[in-house]
Amino acid sequence: MTNYDPDDEIRSSHADRAASEWRETSSRFWRYLRTRPAECWGFFIAGLIVGGIFF
């Protein structure tokens, strides 16, 4: 017999909500970035590289 933990349902609903919010935010960001000129893409990629080096 398994032990029932009522907090499991709460945690999963929080995780589902967080995942949904992340998907919505990232889709908005990608939509915005697709409307920008190529120079913005270059700065975005450079930022990822520099961030990867420092962090």
Wavefront OBJ file of the C-alpha trace (Angstrom):
o trace
v 0.000 0.000 0.000
v 1.345 3.440 -0.886
v 1.177 6.442 1.356
v -1.072 9.237 0.128
v 0.476 12.687 0.222
v -2.092 15.454 -0.458
v 0.755 17.860 -1.151
v 1.630 15.897 -4.290
v -1.467 17.250 -6.016
v -0.660 20.801 -4.959
v 2.930 20.496 -6.145
v 1.890 19.064 -9.487
v -0.679 21.816 -10.028
v 1.992 24.426 -9.225
v 4.386 22.721 -11.622
v 1.724 22.581 -14.347
v 0.905 26.254 -13.855
v 4.595 27.234 -13.887
v 5.185 25.224 -17.062
v 2.182 26.831 -18.709
v 3.373 30.326 -17.743
v 6.859 29.544 -19.046
v 5.471 28.314 -22.384
v 3.352 31.449 -22.732
v 6.239 33.774 -21.870
v 8.709 32.046 -24.153
v 6.248 31.976 -27.064
v 5.651 35.719 -26.651
v 9.426 36.312 -26.600
v 10.017 34.236 -29.757
v 7.151 36.006 -31.533
v 8.728 39.361 -30.639
v 12.210 38.249 -31.678
v 10.957 36.985 -35.061
v 9.676 40.478 -35.886
v 13.076 42.099 -35.218
v 15.788 42.640 -37.835
v 18.815 40.342 -38.087
v 20.951 42.710 -35.992
v 18.806 41.957 -32.952
v 19.343 38.245 -33.489
v 23.099 38.860 -33.522
v 22.955 40.746 -30.231
v 20.725 38.067 -28.733
v 23.118 35.275 -29.698
v 26.127 37.315 -28.530
v 24.363 37.827 -25.192
v 23.822 34.091 -24.840
v 27.493 33.417 -25.557
v 28.757 36.095 -23.166
v 26.273 34.953 -20.509
v 27.448 31.393 -20.950
v 31.062 32.438 -20.428
v 30.391 34.466 -17.284
v 27.712 32.304 -15.738
l 1 2 3 4 5 6 7 8 9 10 11 12 13 14 15 16 17 18 19 20 21 22 23 24 25 26 27 28 29 30 31 32 33 34 35 36 37 38 39 40 41 42 43 44 45 46 47 48 49 50 51 52 53 54 55
